[in-house]
Amino acid sequence: MEKRKVTQYQLLKGGIDNKTLDSLKKNKNITMITLEKLCAIIGCTPNDIVEFK
């Protein structure tokens, strides 16, 4: 988000709700729909967001 200068406000306007933002901050699970929304808002791919260990 920092690289692309995307704010939390833009995420909220893009359809990401406060509860989901809180989950993201706490590294909790999100749905694939949320991941799709994040990618559309930020302008990235899931590979830019998700890391499998």
mmCIF file of the N, C-alpha and C atoms, coordinates in Angstrom:
data_MODEL
# 
_entry.id   MODEL 
# 
loop_
_atom_site.group_PDB 
_atom_site.id 
_atom_site.type_symbol 
_atom_site.label_atom_id 
_atom_site.label_alt_id 
_atom_site.label_comp_id 
_atom_site.label_asym_id 
_atom_site.label_entity_id 
_atom_site.label_seq_id 
_atom_site.pdbx_PDB_ins_code 
_atom_site.Cartn_x 
_atom_site.Cartn_y 
_atom_site.Cartn_z 
_atom_site.occupancy 
_atom_site.B_iso_or_equiv 
_atom_site.pdbx_formal_charge 
_atom_site.auth_seq_id 
_atom_site.auth_comp_id 
_atom_site.auth_asym_id 
_atom_site.auth_atom_id 
_atom_site.pdbx_PDB_model_num 
ATOM 1   N N  . MET A 1 1  ? 0.821   -1.190  0.000  1.00 0.00 ? 1  MET A N  1 
ATOM 2   C CA . MET A 1 1  ? 0.000   0.000   0.000  1.00 0.00 ? 1  MET A CA 1 
ATOM 3   C C  . MET A 1 1  ? 0.868   1.260   0.000  1.00 0.00 ? 1  MET A C  1 
ATOM 4   N N  . GLU A 1 2  ? 1.950   1.218   0.763  1.00 0.00 ? 2  GLU A N  1 
ATOM 5   C CA . GLU A 1 2  ? 2.822   2.393   0.817  1.00 0.00 ? 2  GLU A CA 1 
ATOM 6   C C  . GLU A 1 2  ? 3.437   2.693   -0.538 1.00 0.00 ? 2  GLU A C  1 
ATOM 7   N N  . LYS A 1 3  ? 3.924   1.647   -1.222 1.00 0.00 ? 3  LYS A N  1 
ATOM 8   C CA . LYS A 1 3  ? 4.554   1.848   -2.533 1.00 0.00 ? 3  LYS A CA 1 
ATOM 9   C C  . LYS A 1 3  ? 3.600   2.496   -3.510 1.00 0.00 ? 3  LYS A C  1 
ATOM 10  N N  . ARG A 1 4  ? 2.331   2.109   -3.456 1.00 0.00 ? 4  ARG A N  1 
ATOM 11  C CA . ARG A 1 4  ? 1.335   2.595   -4.417 1.00 0.00 ? 4  ARG A CA 1 
ATOM 12  C C  . ARG A 1 4  ? 0.500   3.751   -3.862 1.00 0.00 ? 4  ARG A C  1 
ATOM 13  N N  . LYS A 1 5  ? 0.892   4.202   -2.659 1.00 0.00 ? 5  LYS A N  1 
ATOM 14  C CA . LYS A 1 5  ? 0.234   5.344   -2.011 1.00 0.00 ? 5  LYS A CA 1 
ATOM 15  C C  . LYS A 1 5  ? -1.287  5.154   -1.884 1.00 0.00 ? 5  LYS A C  1 
ATOM 16  N N  . VAL A 1 6  ? -1.669  3.959   -1.419 1.00 0.00 ? 6  VAL A N  1 
ATOM 17  C CA . VAL A 1 6  ? -3.078  3.639   -1.176 1.00 0.00 ? 6  VAL A CA 1 
ATOM 18  C C  . VAL A 1 6  ? -3.331  3.774   0.321  1.00 0.00 ? 6  VAL A C  1 
ATOM 19  N N  . THR A 1 7  ? -4.383  4.508   0.674  1.00 0.00 ? 7  THR A N  1 
ATOM 20  C CA . THR A 1 7  ? -4.706  4.737   2.075  1.00 0.00 ? 7  THR A CA 1 
ATOM 21  C C  . THR A 1 7  ? -5.814  3.796   2.545  1.00 0.00 ? 7  THR A C  1 
ATOM 22  N N  . GLN A 1 8  ? -5.978  3.714   3.856  1.00 0.00 ? 8  GLN A N  1 
ATOM 23  C CA . GLN A 1 8  ? -7.076  2.926   4.411  1.00 0.00 ? 8  GLN A CA 1 
ATOM 24  C C  . GLN A 1 8  ? -8.414  3.498   3.956  1.00 0.00 ? 8  GLN A C  1 
ATOM 25  N N  . TYR A 1 9  ? -8.480  4.799   3.819  1.00 0.00 ? 9  TYR A N  1 
ATOM 26  C CA . TYR A 1 9  ? -9.709  5.441   3.348  1.00 0.00 ? 9  TYR A CA 1 
ATOM 27  C C  . TYR A 1 9  ? -10.072 4.933   1.948  1.00 0.00 ? 9  TYR A C  1 
ATOM 28  N N  . GLN A 1 10 ? -9.079  4.796   1.084  1.00 0.00 ? 10 GLN A N  1 
ATOM 29  C CA . GLN A 1 10 ? -9.339  4.285   -0.259 1.00 0.00 ? 10 GLN A CA 1 
ATOM 30  C C  . GLN A 1 10 ? -9.826  2.841   -0.208 1.00 0.00 ? 10 GLN A C  1 
ATOM 31  N N  . LEU A 1 11 ? -9.295  2.051   0.719  1.00 0.00 ? 11 LEU A N  1 
ATOM 32  C CA . LEU A 1 11 ? -9.767  0.675   0.881  1.00 0.00 ? 11 LEU A CA 1 
ATOM 33  C C  . LEU A 1 11 ? -11.225 0.659   1.328  1.00 0.00 ? 11 LEU A C  1 
ATOM 34  N N  . LEU A 1 12 ? -11.553 1.531   2.267  1.00 0.00 ? 12 LEU A N  1 
ATOM 35  C CA . LEU A 1 12 ? -12.940 1.619   2.729  1.00 0.00 ? 12 LEU A CA 1 
ATOM 36  C C  . LEU A 1 12 ? -13.870 2.014   1.587  1.00 0.00 ? 12 LEU A C  1 
ATOM 37  N N  . LYS A 1 13 ? -13.469 2.999   0.805  1.00 0.00 ? 13 LYS A N  1 
ATOM 38  C CA . LYS A 1 13 ? -14.275 3.440   -0.341 1.00 0.00 ? 13 LYS A CA 1 
ATOM 39  C C  . LYS A 1 13 ? -14.379 2.354   -1.414 1.00 0.00 ? 13 LYS A C  1 
ATOM 40  N N  . GLY A 1 14 ? -13.382 1.462   -1.475 1.00 0.00 ? 14 GLY A N  1 
ATOM 41  C CA . GLY A 1 14 ? -13.358 0.393   -2.459 1.00 0.00 ? 14 GLY A CA 1 
ATOM 42  C C  . GLY A 1 14 ? -14.130 -0.849  -2.042 1.00 0.00 ? 14 GLY A C  1 
ATOM 43  N N  . GLY A 1 15 ? -14.711 -0.829  -0.840 1.00 0.00 ? 15 GLY A N  1 
ATOM 44  C CA . GLY A 1 15 ? -15.542 -1.948  -0.416 1.00 0.00 ? 15 GLY A CA 1 
ATOM 45  C C  . GLY A 1 15 ? -14.951 -2.834  0.663  1.00 0.00 ? 15 GLY A C  1 
ATOM 46  N N  . ILE A 1 16 ? -13.814 -2.453  1.204  1.00 0.00 ? 16 ILE A N  1 
ATOM 47  C CA . ILE A 1 16 ? -13.222 -3.199  2.311  1.00 0.00 ? 16 ILE A CA 1 
ATOM 48  C C  . ILE A 1 16 ? -13.752 -2.576  3.605  1.00 0.00 ? 16 ILE A C  1 
ATOM 49  N N  . ASP A 1 17 ? -14.425 -3.379  4.436  1.00 0.00 ? 17 ASP A N  1 
ATOM 50  C CA . ASP A 1 17 ? -15.030 -2.793  5.642  1.00 0.00 ? 17 ASP A CA 1 
ATOM 51  C C  . ASP A 1 17 ? -14.046 -2.733  6.811  1.00 0.00 ? 17 ASP A C  1 
ATOM 52  N N  . ASN A 1 18 ? -14.445 -2.021  7.867  1.00 0.00 ? 18 ASN A N  1 
ATOM 53  C CA . ASN A 1 18 ? -13.579 -1.820  9.036  1.00 0.00 ? 18 ASN A CA 1 
ATOM 54  C C  . ASN A 1 18 ? -13.188 -3.141  9.692  1.00 0.00 ? 18 ASN A C  1 
ATOM 55  N N  . LYS A 1 19 ? -14.113 -4.077  9.762  1.00 0.00 ? 19 LYS A N  1 
ATOM 56  C CA . LYS A 1 19 ? -13.838 -5.371  10.375 1.00 0.00 ? 19 LYS A CA 1 
ATOM 57  C C  . LYS A 1 19 ? -12.735 -6.103  9.607  1.00 0.00 ? 19 LYS A C  1 
ATOM 58  N N  . THR A 1 20 ? -12.788 -6.043  8.299  1.00 0.00 ? 20 THR A N  1 
ATOM 59  C CA . THR A 1 20 ? -11.771 -6.684  7.469  1.00 0.00 ? 20 THR A CA 1 
ATOM 60  C C  . THR A 1 20 ? -10.431 -5.984  7.620  1.00 0.00 ? 20 THR A C  1 
ATOM 61  N N  . LEU A 1 21 ? -10.433 -4.663  7.660  1.00 0.00 ? 21 LEU A N  1 
ATOM 62  C CA . LEU A 1 21 ? -9.187  -3.922  7.881  1.00 0.00 ? 21 LEU A CA 1 
ATOM 63  C C  . LEU A 1 21 ? -8.548  -4.320  9.207  1.00 0.00 ? 21 LEU A C  1 
ATOM 64  N N  . ASP A 1 22 ? -9.375  -4.489  10.237 1.00 0.00 ? 22 ASP A N  1 
ATOM 65  C CA . ASP A 1 22 ? -8.878  -4.912  11.542 1.00 0.00 ? 22 ASP A CA 1 
ATOM 66  C C  . ASP A 1 22 ? -8.268  -6.309  11.453 1.00 0.00 ? 22 ASP A C  1 
ATOM 67  N N  . SER A 1 23 ? -8.925  -7.204  10.712 1.00 0.00 ? 23 SER A N  1 
ATOM 68  C CA . SER A 1 23 ? -8.401  -8.560  10.525 1.00 0.00 ? 23 SER A CA 1 
ATOM 69  C C  . SER A 1 23 ? -7.051  -8.534  9.813  1.00 0.00 ? 23 SER A C  1 
ATOM 70  N N  . LEU A 1 24 ? -6.933  -7.689  8.809  1.00 0.00 ? 24 LEU A N  1 
ATOM 71  C CA . LEU A 1 24 ? -5.673  -7.573  8.071  1.00 0.00 ? 24 LEU A CA 1 
ATOM 72  C C  . LEU A 1 24 ? -4.547  -7.087  8.980  1.00 0.00 ? 24 LEU A C  1 
ATOM 73  N N  . LYS A 1 25 ? -4.854  -6.115  9.821  1.00 0.00 ? 25 LYS A N  1 
ATOM 74  C CA . LYS A 1 25 ? -3.848  -5.572  10.730 1.00 0.00 ? 25 LYS A CA 1 
ATOM 75  C C  . LYS A 1 25 ? -3.373  -6.622  11.727 1.00 0.00 ? 25 LYS A C  1 
ATOM 76  N N  . LYS A 1 26 ? -4.270  -7.554  12.077 1.00 0.00 ? 26 LYS A N  1 
ATOM 77  C CA . LYS A 1 26 ? -3.945  -8.593  13.066 1.00 0.00 ? 26 LYS A CA 1 
ATOM 78  C C  . LYS A 1 26 ? -3.503  -9.899  12.413 1.00 0.00 ? 26 LYS A C  1 
ATOM 79  N N  . ASN A 1 27 ? -3.232  -9.859  11.092 1.00 0.00 ? 27 ASN A N  1 
ATOM 80  C CA . ASN A 1 27 ? -2.787  -11.031 10.339 1.00 0.00 ? 27 ASN A CA 1 
ATOM 81  C C  . ASN A 1 27 ? -3.753  -12.208 10.449 1.00 0.00 ? 27 ASN A C  1 
ATOM 82  N N  . LYS A 1 28 ? -5.042  -11.906 10.453 1.00 0.00 ? 28 LYS A N  1 
ATOM 83  C CA . LYS A 1 28 ? -6.057  -12.955 10.471 1.00 0.00 ? 28 LYS A CA 1 
ATOM 84  C C  . LYS A 1 28 ? -6.433  -13.312 9.036  1.00 0.00 ? 28 LYS A C  1 
ATOM 85  N N  . ASN A 1 29 ? -7.233  -14.354 8.890  1.00 0.00 ? 29 ASN A N  1 
ATOM 86  C CA . ASN A 1 29 ? -7.648  -14.827 7.570  1.00 0.00 ? 29 ASN A CA 1 
ATOM 87  C C  . ASN A 1 29 ? -8.600  -13.845 6.890  1.00 0.00 ? 29 ASN A C  1 
ATOM 88  N N  . ILE A 1 30 ? -8.521  -13.824 5.563  1.00 0.00 ? 30 ILE A N  1 
ATOM 89  C CA . ILE A 1 30 ? -9.466  -13.056 4.752  1.00 0.00 ? 30 ILE A CA 1 
ATOM 90  C C  . ILE A 1 30 ? -9.998  -13.974 3.661  1.00 0.00 ? 30 ILE A C  1 
ATOM 91  N N  . THR A 1 31 ? -11.089 -13.574 3.044  1.00 0.00 ? 31 THR A N  1 
ATOM 92  C CA . THR A 1 31 ? -11.677 -14.379 1.981  1.00 0.00 ? 31 THR A CA 1 
ATOM 93  C C  . THR A 1 31 ? -11.008 -14.068 0.646  1.00 0.00 ? 31 THR A C  1 
ATOM 94  N N  . MET A 1 32 ? -11.241 -14.943 -0.304 1.00 0.00 ? 32 MET A N  1 
ATOM 95  C CA . MET A 1 32 ? -10.715 -14.715 -1.651 1.00 0.00 ? 32 MET A CA 1 
ATOM 96  C C  . MET A 1 32 ? -11.373 -13.487 -2.278 1.00 0.00 ? 32 MET A C  1 
ATOM 97  N N  . ILE A 1 33 ? -12.618 -13.233 -1.943 1.00 0.00 ? 33 ILE A N  1 
ATOM 98  C CA . ILE A 1 33 ? -13.312 -12.044 -2.459 1.00 0.00 ? 33 ILE A CA 1 
ATOM 99  C C  . ILE A 1 33 ? -12.609 -10.784 -1.958 1.00 0.00 ? 33 ILE A C  1 
ATOM 100 N N  . THR A 1 34 ? -12.230 -10.785 -0.681 1.00 0.00 ? 34 THR A N  1 
ATOM 101 C CA . THR A 1 34 ? -11.507 -9.645  -0.123 1.00 0.00 ? 34 THR A CA 1 
ATOM 102 C C  . THR A 1 34 ? -10.155 -9.491  -0.794 1.00 0.00 ? 34 THR A C  1 
ATOM 103 N N  . LEU A 1 35 ? -9.474  -10.602 -1.030 1.00 0.00 ? 35 LEU A N  1 
ATOM 104 C CA . LEU A 1 35 ? -8.188  -10.558 -1.715 1.00 0.00 ? 35 LEU A CA 1 
ATOM 105 C C  . LEU A 1 35 ? -8.346  -9.966  -3.114 1.00 0.00 ? 35 LEU A C  1 
ATOM 106 N N  . GLU A 1 36 ? -9.406  -10.359 -3.794 1.00 0.00 ? 36 GLU A N  1 
ATOM 107 C CA . GLU A 1 36 ? -9.674  -9.821  -5.133 1.00 0.00 ? 36 GLU A CA 1 
ATOM 108 C C  . GLU A 1 36 ? -9.916  -8.314  -5.080 1.00 0.00 ? 36 GLU A C  1 
ATOM 109 N N  . LYS A 1 37 ? -10.694 -7.861  -4.087 1.00 0.00 ? 37 LYS A N  1 
ATOM 110 C CA . LYS A 1 37 ? -10.950 -6.428  -3.931 1.00 0.00 ? 37 LYS A CA 1 
ATOM 111 C C  . LYS A 1 37 ? -9.659  -5.672  -3.643 1.00 0.00 ? 37 LYS A C  1 
ATOM 112 N N  . LEU A 1 38 ? -8.833  -6.225  -2.749 1.00 0.00 ? 38 LEU A N  1 
ATOM 113 C CA . LEU A 1 38 ? -7.564  -5.577  -2.417 1.00 0.00 ? 38 LEU A CA 1 
ATOM 114 C C  . LEU A 1 38 ? -6.686  -5.414  -3.650 1.00 0.00 ? 38 LEU A C  1 
ATOM 115 N N  . CYS A 1 39 ? -6.598  -6.464  -4.435 1.00 0.00 ? 39 CYS A N  1 
ATOM 116 C CA . CYS A 1 39 ? -5.775  -6.404  -5.647 1.00 0.00 ? 39 CYS A CA 1 
ATOM 117 C C  . CYS A 1 39 ? -6.298  -5.356  -6.625 1.00 0.00 ? 39 CYS A C  1 
ATOM 118 N N  . ALA A 1 40 ? -7.617  -5.286  -6.760 1.00 0.00 ? 40 ALA A N  1 
ATOM 119 C CA . ALA A 1 40 ? -8.206  -4.299  -7.673 1.00 0.00 ? 40 ALA A CA 1 
ATOM 120 C C  . ALA A 1 40 ? -7.936  -2.873  -7.194 1.00 0.00 ? 40 ALA A C  1 
ATOM 121 N N  . ILE A 1 41 ? -8.058  -2.648  -5.892 1.00 0.00 ? 41 ILE A N  1 
ATOM 122 C CA . ILE A 1 41 ? -7.866  -1.304  -5.342 1.00 0.00 ? 41 ILE A CA 1 
ATOM 123 C C  . ILE A 1 41 ? -6.395  -0.900  -5.401 1.00 0.00 ? 41 ILE A C  1 
ATOM 124 N N  . ILE A 1 42 ? -5.522  -1.819  -4.985 1.00 0.00 ? 42 ILE A N  1 
ATOM 125 C CA . ILE A 1 42 ? -4.098  -1.503  -4.901 1.00 0.00 ? 42 ILE A CA 1 
ATOM 126 C C  . ILE A 1 42 ? -3.426  -1.547  -6.269 1.00 0.00 ? 42 ILE A C  1 
ATOM 127 N N  . GLY A 1 43 ? -3.965  -2.373  -7.167 1.00 0.00 ? 43 GLY A N  1 
ATOM 128 C CA . GLY A 1 43 ? -3.372  -2.507  -8.495 1.00 0.00 ? 43 GLY A CA 1 
ATOM 129 C C  . GLY A 1 43 ? -2.224  -3.500  -8.489 1.00 0.00 ? 43 GLY A C  1 
ATOM 130 N N  . CYS A 1 44 ? -2.488  -4.680  -7.927 1.00 0.00 ? 44 CYS A N  1 
ATOM 131 C CA . CYS A 1 44 ? -1.455  -5.699  -7.831 1.00 0.00 ? 44 CYS A CA 1 
ATOM 132 C C  . CYS A 1 44 ? -2.056  -7.076  -8.091 1.00 0.00 ? 44 CYS A C  1 
ATOM 133 N N  . THR A 1 45 ? -1.252  -8.106  -7.930 1.00 0.00 ? 45 THR A N  1 
ATOM 134 C CA . THR A 1 45 ? -1.732  -9.473  -8.071 1.00 0.00 ? 45 THR A CA 1 
ATOM 135 C C  . THR A 1 45 ? -1.709  -10.135 -6.694 1.00 0.00 ? 45 THR A C  1 
ATOM 136 N N  . PRO A 1 46 ? -2.408  -11.271 -6.531 1.00 0.00 ? 46 PRO A N  1 
ATOM 137 C CA . PRO A 1 46 ? -2.369  -11.971 -5.239 1.00 0.00 ? 46 PRO A CA 1 
ATOM 138 C C  . PRO A 1 46 ? -0.926  -12.342 -4.814 1.00 0.00 ? 46 PRO A C  1 
ATOM 139 N N  . ASN A 1 47 ? -0.066  -12.611 -5.787 1.00 0.00 ? 47 ASN A N  1 
ATOM 140 C CA . ASN A 1 47 ? 1.318   -12.947 -5.458 1.00 0.00 ? 47 ASN A CA 1 
ATOM 141 C C  . ASN A 1 47 ? 2.048   -11.790 -4.753 1.00 0.00 ? 47 ASN A C  1 
ATOM 142 N N  . ASP A 1 48 ? 1.582   -10.574 -4.981 1.00 0.00 ? 48 ASP A N  1 
ATOM 143 C CA . ASP A 1 48 ? 2.184   -9.415  -4.320 1.00 0.00 ? 48 ASP A CA 1 
ATOM 144 C C  . ASP A 1 48 ? 1.749   -9.301  -2.863 1.00 0.00 ? 48 ASP A C  1 
ATOM 145 N N  . ILE A 1 49 ? 0.641   -9.961  -2.510 1.00 0.00 ? 49 ILE A N  1 
ATOM 146 C CA . ILE A 1 49 ? 0.064   -9.841  -1.178 1.00 0.00 ? 49 ILE A CA 1 
ATOM 147 C C  . ILE A 1 49 ? 0.290   -11.086 -0.337 1.00 0.00 ? 49 ILE A C  1 
ATOM 148 N N  . VAL A 1 50 ? 0.126   -12.254 -0.940 1.00 0.00 ? 50 VAL A N  1 
ATOM 149 C CA . VAL A 1 50 ? 0.136   -13.514 -0.214 1.00 0.00 ? 50 VAL A CA 1 
ATOM 150 C C  . VAL A 1 50 ? 1.512   -14.168 -0.287 1.00 0.00 ? 50 VAL A C  1 
ATOM 151 N N  . GLU A 1 51 ? 1.928   -14.716 0.847  1.00 0.00 ? 51 GLU A N  1 
ATOM 152 C CA . GLU A 1 51 ? 3.172   -15.476 0.900  1.00 0.00 ? 51 GLU A CA 1 
ATOM 153 C C  . GLU A 1 51 ? 2.897   -16.785 1.612  1.00 0.00 ? 51 GLU A C  1 
ATOM 154 N N  . PHE A 1 52 ? 3.232   -17.892 0.975  1.00 0.00 ? 52 PHE A N  1 
ATOM 155 C CA . PHE A 1 52 ? 3.072   -19.209 1.581  1.00 0.00 ? 52 PHE A CA 1 
ATOM 156 C C  . PHE A 1 52 ? 4.387   -19.636 2.193  1.00 0.00 ? 52 PHE A C  1 
ATOM 157 N N  . LYS A 1 53 ? 4.312   -20.153 3.405  1.00 0.00 ? 53 LYS A N  1 
ATOM 158 C CA . LYS A 1 53 ? 5.518   -20.621 4.093  1.00 0.00 ? 53 LYS A CA 1 
ATOM 159 C C  . LYS A 1 53 ? 5.400   -22.087 4.403  1.00 0.00 ? 53 LYS A C  1 
# 
